[in-house]
Amino acid sequence: MTHDQLLWGKVSIVMKQHGEQAPRKVDERIGILAVEG
């Protein structure tokens, strides 16, 4: 598998788990990680 295929697989999982809220969940997680350093 290529790196791109792995990333799209992860995107697919997040979309299935969170539906239309997926972009918001990703944004929240990035914010948390940025604050934690």
N, CA, C and O atoms as a Tripos MOL2 file, in Angstrom:
@<TRIPOS>MOLECULE
protein
  148   147    37     0     0
PROTEIN
NO_CHARGES

@<TRIPOS>ATOM
      1 N           0.8360   -1.1920    0.0000 N.3       1 MET1
      2 CA          0.0000    0.0000    0.0000 C.3       1 MET1
      3 C           0.8710    1.2420    0.0000 C.2       1 MET1
      4 O           1.9370    1.2800    0.6130 O.2       1 MET1
      5 N           0.3960    2.2420   -0.6940 N.am      2 THR2
      6 CA          1.1380    3.4970   -0.7180 C.3       2 THR2
      7 C           0.7190    4.3630    0.4700 C.2       2 THR2
      8 O          -0.2910    4.1060    1.1250 O.2       2 THR2
      9 N           1.5150    5.3860    0.7240 N.am      3 HIS3
     10 CA          1.2050    6.3320    1.8010 C.3       3 HIS3
     11 C          -0.1550    6.9890    1.5540 C.2       3 HIS3
     12 O          -0.9480    7.1510    2.4810 O.2       3 HIS3
     13 N          -0.4150    7.3630    0.3100 N.am      4 ASP4
     14 CA         -1.7020    7.9920   -0.0320 C.3       4 ASP4
     15 C          -2.8760    7.0580    0.2450 C.2       4 ASP4
     16 O          -3.9140    7.4950    0.7400 O.2       4 ASP4
     17 N          -2.7170    5.7930   -0.0680 N.am      5 GLN5
     18 CA         -3.7880    4.8330    0.1860 C.3       5 GLN5
     19 C          -4.0590    4.6950    1.6820 C.2       5 GLN5
     20 O          -5.2110    4.5870    2.1030 O.2       5 GLN5
     21 N          -3.0000    4.6980    2.4780 N.am      6 LEU6
     22 CA         -3.1750    4.6230    3.9290 C.3       6 LEU6
     23 C          -3.9080    5.8500    4.4610 C.2       6 LEU6
     24 O          -4.8010    5.7290    5.3000 O.2       6 LEU6
     25 N          -3.5310    7.0310    3.9740 N.am      7 LEU7
     26 CA         -4.2010    8.2580    4.4150 C.3       7 LEU7
     27 C          -5.6740    8.2510    4.0380 C.2       7 LEU7
     28 O          -6.5200    8.6210    4.8520 O.2       7 LEU7
     29 N          -5.9940    7.8360    2.8120 N.am      8 TRP8
     30 CA         -7.3970    7.8020    2.3940 C.3       8 TRP8
     31 C          -8.1810    6.7750    3.1990 C.2       8 TRP8
     32 O          -9.3700    6.9680    3.4530 O.2       8 TRP8
     33 N          -7.5400    5.7010    3.5980 N.am      9 GLY9
     34 CA         -8.1970    4.7220    4.4650 C.3       9 GLY9
     35 C          -8.5490    5.3280    5.8090 C.2       9 GLY9
     36 O          -9.6350    5.0920    6.3380 O.2       9 GLY9
     37 N          -7.6320    6.1090    6.3620 N.am     10 LYS10
     38 CA         -7.8940    6.7790    7.6390 C.3      10 LYS10
     39 C          -9.0130    7.8010    7.4970 C.2      10 LYS10
     40 O          -9.8710    7.9160    8.3710 O.2      10 LYS10
     41 N          -9.0000    8.5420    6.3920 N.am     11 VAL11
     42 CA        -10.0650    9.5240    6.1320 C.3      11 VAL11
     43 C         -11.4150    8.8120    6.0630 C.2      11 VAL11
     44 O         -12.4040    9.2910    6.6170 O.2      11 VAL11
     45 N         -11.4490    7.6900    5.3950 N.am     12 SER12
     46 CA        -12.6910    6.9350    5.2600 C.3      12 SER12
     47 C         -13.2340    6.5150    6.6230 C.2      12 SER12
     48 O         -14.4390    6.5940    6.8630 O.2      12 SER12
     49 N         -12.3600    6.0730    7.5060 N.am     13 ILE13
     50 CA        -12.7770    5.6610    8.8500 C.3      13 ILE13
     51 C         -13.3470    6.8410    9.6260 C.2      13 ILE13
     52 O         -14.3970    6.7220   10.2580 O.2      13 ILE13
     53 N         -12.6610    7.9760    9.5820 N.am     14 VAL14
     54 CA        -13.1380    9.1650   10.2950 C.3      14 VAL14
     55 C         -14.4950    9.6030    9.7440 C.2      14 VAL14
     56 O         -15.3850    9.9740   10.5080 O.2      14 VAL14
     57 N         -14.6520    9.5600    8.4280 N.am     15 MET15
     58 CA        -15.9290    9.9510    7.8230 C.3      15 MET15
     59 C         -17.0570    9.0050    8.2480 C.2      15 MET15
     60 O         -18.1770    9.4520    8.4910 O.2      15 MET15
     61 N         -16.7740    7.7220    8.3360 N.am     16 LYS16
     62 CA        -17.7930    6.7620    8.7650 C.3      16 LYS16
     63 C         -18.1620    6.9790   10.2280 C.2      16 LYS16
     64 O         -19.3300    6.8580   10.5980 O.2      16 LYS16
     65 N         -17.1760    7.2990   11.0610 N.am     17 GLN17
     66 CA        -17.4270    7.4830   12.4880 C.3      17 GLN17
     67 C         -18.1640    8.7810   12.7850 C.2      17 GLN17
     68 O         -19.0290    8.8120   13.6600 O.2      17 GLN17
     69 N         -17.8360    9.8470   12.0730 N.am     18 HIS18
     70 CA        -18.3420   11.1700   12.4340 C.3      18 HIS18
     71 C         -19.2290   11.8240   11.3810 C.2      18 HIS18
     72 O         -19.8060   12.8810   11.6370 O.2      18 HIS18
     73 N         -19.3490   11.2260   10.2210 N.am     19 GLY19
     74 CA        -20.2150   11.7680    9.1740 C.3      19 GLY19
     75 C         -19.8450   13.1900    8.8010 C.2      19 GLY19
     76 O         -18.6730   13.5110    8.6020 O.2      19 GLY19
     77 N         -20.8650   14.0440    8.7070 N.am     20 GLU20
     78 CA        -20.6290   15.4270    8.2960 C.3      20 GLU20
     79 C         -19.8350   16.2200    9.3290 C.2      20 GLU20
     80 O         -19.2960   17.2810    9.0140 O.2      20 GLU20
     81 N         -19.7570   15.7240   10.5420 N.am     21 GLN21
     82 CA        -19.0040   16.4050   11.5930 C.3      21 GLN21
     83 C         -17.5060   16.0700   11.5600 C.2      21 GLN21
     84 O         -16.7370   16.5900   12.3680 O.2      21 GLN21
     85 N         -17.0980   15.2140   10.6380 N.am     22 ALA22
     86 CA        -15.6970   14.7910   10.5600 C.3      22 ALA22
     87 C         -14.7180   15.9600   10.4590 C.2      22 ALA22
     88 O         -13.7330   15.9760   11.1970 O.2      22 ALA22
     89 N         -14.9440   16.9390    9.5760 N.am     23 PRO23
     90 CA        -13.9850   18.0570    9.5130 C.3      23 PRO23
     91 C         -13.8590   18.8020   10.8460 C.2      23 PRO23
     92 O         -12.7690   19.2270   11.2290 O.2      23 PRO23
     93 N         -14.9760   18.9520   11.5360 N.am     24 ARG24
     94 CA        -14.9470   19.6340   12.8400 C.3      24 ARG24
     95 C         -14.1560   18.8160   13.8660 C.2      24 ARG24
     96 O         -13.3760   19.3740   14.6380 O.2      24 ARG24
     97 N         -14.3560   17.5110   13.8730 N.am     25 LYS25
     98 CA        -13.6260   16.6470   14.8070 C.3      25 LYS25
     99 C         -12.1250   16.7070   14.5440 C.2      25 LYS25
    100 O         -11.3260   16.7670   15.4790 O.2      25 LYS25
    101 N         -11.7470   16.6910   13.2680 N.am     26 VAL26
    102 CA        -10.3270   16.7740   12.9130 C.3      26 VAL26
    103 C          -9.7590   18.1180   13.3560 C.2      26 VAL26
    104 O          -8.6580   18.1840   13.9030 O.2      26 VAL26
    105 N         -10.5090   19.1820   13.1190 N.am     27 ASP27
    106 CA        -10.0840   20.5230   13.5240 C.3      27 ASP27
    107 C          -9.8980   20.6060   15.0360 C.2      27 ASP27
    108 O          -8.9140   21.1720   15.5120 O.2      27 ASP27
    109 N         -10.8390   20.0460   15.7890 N.am     28 GLU28
    110 CA        -10.7340   20.0470   17.2510 C.3      28 GLU28
    111 C          -9.4860   19.2930   17.7030 C.2      28 GLU28
    112 O          -8.7630   19.7400   18.5930 O.2      28 GLU28
    113 N          -9.2480   18.1520   17.0780 N.am     29 ARG29
    114 CA         -8.0850   17.3300   17.4620 C.3      29 ARG29
    115 C          -6.7760   18.0480   17.1550 C.2      29 ARG29
    116 O          -5.8430   18.0040   17.9560 O.2      29 ARG29
    117 N          -6.6990   18.7030   16.0140 N.am     30 ILE30
    118 CA         -5.5010   19.4660   15.6610 C.3      30 ILE30
    119 C          -5.2760   20.5690   16.6820 C.2      30 ILE30
    120 O          -4.1450   20.8100   17.1030 O.2      30 ILE30
    121 N          -6.3560   21.2430   17.0820 N.am     31 GLY31
    122 CA         -6.2500   22.2950   18.0940 C.3      31 GLY31
    123 C          -5.7200   21.7660   19.4090 C.2      31 GLY31
    124 O          -4.8580   22.3910   20.0280 O.2      31 GLY31
    125 N          -6.2210   20.6280   19.8420 N.am     32 ILE32
    126 CA         -5.7570   20.0180   21.0940 C.3      32 ILE32
    127 C          -4.2740   19.6770   21.0000 C.2      32 ILE32
    128 O          -3.5080   19.9660   21.9190 O.2      32 ILE32
    129 N          -3.8730   19.0700   19.9060 N.am     33 LEU33
    130 CA         -2.4670   18.6910   19.7330 C.3      33 LEU33
    131 C          -1.5640   19.9170   19.6650 C.2      33 LEU33
    132 O          -0.4410   19.8870   20.1700 O.2      33 LEU33
    133 N          -2.0410   20.9910   19.0470 N.am     34 ALA34
    134 CA         -1.2410   22.2160   18.9470 C.3      34 ALA34
    135 C          -1.0170   22.8240   20.3260 C.2      34 ALA34
    136 O           0.0770   23.3040   20.6270 O.2      34 ALA34
    137 N          -2.0500   22.8050   21.1610 N.am     35 VAL35
    138 CA         -1.9320   23.3650   22.5100 C.3      35 VAL35
    139 C          -0.9840   22.5150   23.3580 C.2      35 VAL35
    140 O          -0.1880   23.0450   24.1330 O.2      35 VAL35
    141 N          -1.0760   21.1970   23.2040 N.am     36 GLU36
    142 CA         -0.2280   20.2960   23.9790 C.3      36 GLU36
    143 C           1.2340   20.3700   23.5490 C.2      36 GLU36
    144 O           2.1380   20.0710   24.3290 O.2      36 GLU36
    145 N           1.4510   20.7700   22.3040 N.am     37 GLY37
    146 CA          2.8210   20.8960   21.7970 C.3      37 GLY37
    147 C           3.3270   19.6110   21.3280 C.2      37 GLY37
    148 O           4.4650   19.5280   20.8670 O.2      37 GLY37
@<TRIPOS>BOND
     1     1     2 1
     2     2     3 1
     3     3     4 2
     4     3     5 am
     5     5     6 1
     6     6     7 1
     7     7     8 2
     8     7     9 am
     9     9    10 1
    10    10    11 1
    11    11    12 2
    12    11    13 am
    13    13    14 1
    14    14    15 1
    15    15    16 2
    16    15    17 am
    17    17    18 1
    18    18    19 1
    19    19    20 2
    20    19    21 am
    21    21    22 1
    22    22    23 1
    23    23    24 2
    24    23    25 am
    25    25    26 1
    26    26    27 1
    27    27    28 2
    28    27    29 am
    29    29    30 1
    30    30    31 1
    31    31    32 2
    32    31    33 am
    33    33    34 1
    34    34    35 1
    35    35    36 2
    36    35    37 am
    37    37    38 1
    38    38    39 1
    39    39    40 2
    40    39    41 am
    41    41    42 1
    42    42    43 1
    43    43    44 2
    44    43    45 am
    45    45    46 1
    46    46    47 1
    47    47    48 2
    48    47    49 am
    49    49    50 1
    50    50    51 1
    51    51    52 2
    52    51    53 am
    53    53    54 1
    54    54    55 1
    55    55    56 2
    56    55    57 am
    57    57    58 1
    58    58    59 1
    59    59    60 2
    60    59    61 am
    61    61    62 1
    62    62    63 1
    63    63    64 2
    64    63    65 am
    65    65    66 1
    66    66    67 1
    67    67    68 2
    68    67    69 am
    69    69    70 1
    70    70    71 1
    71    71    72 2
    72    71    73 am
    73    73    74 1
    74    74    75 1
    75    75    76 2
    76    75    77 am
    77    77    78 1
    78    78    79 1
    79    79    80 2
    80    79    81 am
    81    81    82 1
    82    82    83 1
    83    83    84 2
    84    83    85 am
    85    85    86 1
    86    86    87 1
    87    87    88 2
    88    87    89 am
    89    89    90 1
    90    90    91 1
    91    91    92 2
    92    91    93 am
    93    93    94 1
    94    94    95 1
    95    95    96 2
    96    95    97 am
    97    97    98 1
    98    98    99 1
    99    99   100 2
   100    99   101 am
   101   101   102 1
   102   102   103 1
   103   103   104 2
   104   103   105 am
   105   105   106 1
   106   106   107 1
   107   107   108 2
   108   107   109 am
   109   109   110 1
   110   110   111 1
   111   111   112 2
   112   111   113 am
   113   113   114 1
   114   114   115 1
   115   115   116 2
   116   115   117 am
   117   117   118 1
   118   118   119 1
   119   119   120 2
   120   119   121 am
   121   121   122 1
   122   122   123 1
   123   123   124 2
   124   123   125 am
   125   125   126 1
   126   126   127 1
   127   127   128 2
   128   127   129 am
   129   129   130 1
   130   130   131 1
   131   131   132 2
   132   131   133 am
   133   133   134 1
   134   134   135 1
   135   135   136 2
   136   135   137 am
   137   137   138 1
   138   138   139 1
   139   139   140 2
   140   139   141 am
   141   141   142 1
   142   142   143 1
   143   143   144 2
   144   143   145 am
   145   145   146 1
   146   146   147 1
   147   147   148 2
@<TRIPOS>SUBSTRUCTURE
     1 MET1         2 RESIDUE 1 A MET
     2 THR2         6 RESIDUE 1 A THR
     3 HIS3        10 RESIDUE 1 A HIS
     4 ASP4        14 RESIDUE 1 A ASP
     5 GLN5        18 RESIDUE 1 A GLN
     6 LEU6        22 RESIDUE 1 A LEU
     7 LEU7        26 RESIDUE 1 A LEU
     8 TRP8        30 RESIDUE 1 A TRP
     9 GLY9        34 RESIDUE 1 A GLY
    10 LYS10       38 RESIDUE 1 A LYS
    11 VAL11       42 RESIDUE 1 A VAL
    12 SER12       46 RESIDUE 1 A SER
    13 ILE13       50 RESIDUE 1 A ILE
    14 VAL14       54 RESIDUE 1 A VAL
    15 MET15       58 RESIDUE 1 A MET
    16 LYS16       62 RESIDUE 1 A LYS
    17 GLN17       66 RESIDUE 1 A GLN
    18 HIS18       70 RESIDUE 1 A HIS
    19 GLY19       74 RESIDUE 1 A GLY
    20 GLU20       78 RESIDUE 1 A GLU
    21 GLN21       82 RESIDUE 1 A GLN
    22 ALA22       86 RESIDUE 1 A ALA
    23 PRO23       90 RESIDUE 1 A PRO
    24 ARG24       94 RESIDUE 1 A ARG
    25 LYS25       98 RESIDUE 1 A LYS
    26 VAL26      102 RESIDUE 1 A VAL
    27 ASP27      106 RESIDUE 1 A ASP
    28 GLU28      110 RESIDUE 1 A GLU
    29 ARG29      114 RESIDUE 1 A ARG
    30 ILE30      118 RESIDUE 1 A ILE
    31 GLY31      122 RESIDUE 1 A GLY
    32 ILE32      126 RESIDUE 1 A ILE
    33 LEU33      130 RESIDUE 1 A LEU
    34 ALA34      134 RESIDUE 1 A ALA
    35 VAL35      138 RESIDUE 1 A VAL
    36 GLU36      142 RESIDUE 1 A GLU
    37 GLY37      146 RESIDUE 1 A GLY
